[in-house]
């Protein structure tokens, strides 16, 4: 037989495009349209419905950037359409290639009842099926003219990302406002041909099945009269019945389709717009559930559910009913789909506490899965947190974006730093916006890496980010793929159903140990420094507020601020969303975030100060409150005491220029360029700075990645570097400091290097007035340490990374995340670099060739970037950072100094010392939270972990009377399998594994 495959395939494409799809709506009449433009921010629904609109015609421009327009469409169904299915086609000016990234609408009836959303791939509203003819139609559309930020030429700088700079030029052209007859037979023919055409293209050319489909398609096209598509569509469909009903092979890959609409809680739009995106999407999905009995939809992020409840009660009622029916499924059990690299220990825990509690309180549903399809890598401490929250599964997809190494599994056990393992799945479909294309389903089957031992994967299906979620076309395609030869099988299932089946079928999957590092988007550890500082400082202020409020509540009857702390925690957790904290949102988002963090700091400082005043009482005794988890200068952790006197630091001129700081523990030499050329540990008689090198070295790199400007830093940035060694000023400042001023480009750096009395750390306070563009600023510490690996802090512990690049996996980690410290050591002696607000860093090693043959290990802290997309003014202005170099540090010193730099003592006066609520006698056991139980019972909750990476036995001494002690999960619920710790009066003895996390709940006597 001659090979006419290309001829038939080309015929199919043209006939579909030019004849069959246009025949889906064979008859239409225009609707009358009027519009009212809200003058500023979105208005309540009642106000939009009541506003008096003015005339507008199809073809007119509308919609200033970030504006809201209320369209009213009216018309009458023609009498001759009686008995037909009629829909309104409402095209606001959509580009079908941009679902979720442009204008959107929510349709209401005149009484304010929401109907469904309008999106580029979802422009219809059902009027009747069938209609009687003569019906009056009146609909209102709340239309958002969100500008296109990520356009066909992506990553171009734009001022559209902030309402304050976006201007008022209309963004869209009203394209179609019609009533139309839907020919459902033609619509089904389109789906039939799309499914078969897409499947055919994925089958081998030599496959008999491919040719069977080709000939069936040819026969169907032959049966179709192109001048009477509607009249011959049924005959054409009949020619396809046999190939559409041939069952799949028993060994076919199995896909669990989960209706999904990944909605970034902020990204290329502000938070307020996400509220409306969620309302539109949930309206769409509840409507689709009514129409499609097999369909199941899952939505994550408790914050988004809470927005619907608060802002769209009429939509919320429909959502609650769909949840009760088991088909609209809360997923993930987190407050938002947060970043997991940068949030601190308690914040990561509270993501699950607040997320799971919301779903439990509202629906009585316990989430067993963490759902993080789009997060930019996963910290090694996360498995323990997932388990401690009462969950056991993880889904993500983003690791498939890695540029260098292909992850070797799709289903596996992920082991964290403490040994906890979580059953984890990466959907091999490689998208969290699956649309049921044949190419996607075929890719999932081909790509699945666990063939031979498993054959089950998940496909999150639907347009995200305001694209409207799953469409009826996707549901129809999935129905045809349920059992179709040549394809993987597809069935709609909940996440729980998928995980239960996948785990049962694959009881012994491979194990991956340590972080799930994304080999992409590394610059998100640095972009938008103020947002990151706001997060870090809010986390520590929340810890302080809970600690002092709980202490004051037990000691003085202080009113514990349950509601305020709950609200603030949820606000901080929201801003840990994976496009806010990582710095990859538009300017509007980060402008609002800065204001929010300022407000949070003001509120939390007020709580702390009020609680400390209640604890201190009246008096003139000088007191130091120590909120850190370690004693400090004689003041106990979690208590207040008298400040200790310290010896002075000597500041003397250095031969050759500069200054020497000496406090009897360290001797630090700062040369005439303001560089640290020596940091000598006097007790160990050991130099920290590598020979011939200088620390406190600011380095400037060009920074223009190939794409994803705010997200990425590409390895080639290292090829060019400028050492900023010229100093405008190097002068002694005060009793223990040296001031250094530098200028470069159009920027200025002022540093204060301080060696305080009695401290084995050199503080480096850096103020940068930053006005560079597409540059990357680093702060380097070349250290005389031979180390093949180093430790960086993560949630509830630390994680080791190699300093070498033996493999491509190691080389790809050229920028990584730490929390409060980076630590490296030789046996018996080490160095830590601690920080108060930075996350990105790199560590490299070189062997010296000057006869010494020693190893230089360089730690570089990432300070600032200056990408121009999506915020063209990223990080312009003044920034302040604090770092410290800690020579002679063991891992315990790194932990302690990391806390110290982040939680400074507070000084006040009062009647006398304040004893802690809880004292721990073991330095390795770090208390991360002391608070009252969230349920308002007055019980005291204490959370702690082993922080050094070894086993620990510790005694907790209670400073209050406790009737009982219970081991709980993160939600403060008893763990039946966990025995109560040993108790002797007010002393509790605990034994911890390396990095083990424990939560104790004390009922008060």
Secondary structure as UniProt FT lines:
FT   HELIX           5..15
FT   HELIX           16..20
FT   HELIX           21..25
FT   STRAND          28..30
FT   STRAND          32..37
FT   HELIX           45..50
FT   STRAND          54..55
FT   TURN            58..59
FT   STRAND          61..62
FT   TURN            65..66
FT   STRAND          67..76
FT   HELIX           79..81
FT   TURN            82..83
FT   STRAND          85..91
FT   TURN            96..97
FT   TURN            99..100
FT   STRAND          104..108
FT   TURN            110..111
FT   STRAND          114..119
FT   TURN            120..121
FT   STRAND          124..129
FT   STRAND          136..145
FT   TURN            154..155
FT   HELIX           159..161
FT   TURN            163..165
FT   STRAND          172..173
FT   STRAND          176..182
FT   HELIX           184..202
FT   TURN            205..206
FT   HELIX           208..223
FT   TURN            226..227
FT   HELIX           229..238
FT   TURN            239..240
FT   HELIX           241..244
FT   TURN            250..251
FT   STRAND          254..259
FT   HELIX           271..291
FT   TURN            293..294
FT   STRAND          297..299
FT   HELIX           302..311
FT   HELIX           313..324
FT   TURN            325..326
FT   STRAND          328..330
FT   HELIX           345..363
FT   STRAND          369..371
FT   TURN            373..374
FT   TURN            380..381
FT   HELIX           382..388
FT   TURN            389..390
FT   STRAND          393..396
FT   HELIX           398..401
FT   STRAND          411..415
FT   TURN            417..418
FT   STRAND          421..426
FT   TURN            428..429
FT   HELIX           438..447
FT   TURN            449..453
FT   STRAND          456..461
FT   TURN            465..466
FT   HELIX           472..480
FT   TURN            481..483
FT   TURN            485..486
FT   STRAND          489..492
FT   HELIX           495..505
FT   TURN            507..508
FT   STRAND          511..513
FT   HELIX           522..525
FT   HELIX           529..556
FT   HELIX           562..574
FT   TURN            575..576
FT   TURN            578..583
FT   HELIX           587..616
FT   STRAND          621..626
FT   TURN            633..634
FT   TURN            637..638
FT   STRAND          639..641
FT   STRAND          650..653
FT   TURN            655..656
FT   STRAND          659..662
FT   STRAND          666..670
FT   TURN            672..673
FT   STRAND          676..681
FT   TURN            682..685
FT   STRAND          686..687
FT   TURN            691..692
FT   STRAND          697..702
FT   TURN            709..711
FT   HELIX           715..719
FT   STRAND          722..724
FT   STRAND          729..733
FT   TURN            734..736
FT   STRAND          737..744
FT   TURN            745..746
FT   STRAND          747..754
FT   TURN            757..758
FT   STRAND          762..770
FT   STRAND          775..783
FT   STRAND          789..794
FT   TURN            795..796
FT   STRAND          797..802
FT   HELIX           808..811
FT   STRAND          816..817
FT   STRAND          821..826
FT   TURN            827..828
FT   STRAND          829..835
FT   STRAND          840..847
FT   STRAND          855..865
FT   TURN            872..875
FT   STRAND          877..887
FT   HELIX           891..902
FT   STRAND          906..910
FT   STRAND          918..920
FT   TURN            923..924
FT   STRAND          925..932
FT   TURN            934..935
FT   STRAND          940..946
FT   STRAND          952..958
FT   STRAND          962..968
FT   TURN            970..971
FT   TURN            976..977
FT   STRAND          982..984
FT   TURN            985..986
FT   STRAND          987..992
FT   TURN            994..995
FT   STRAND          997..1004
//
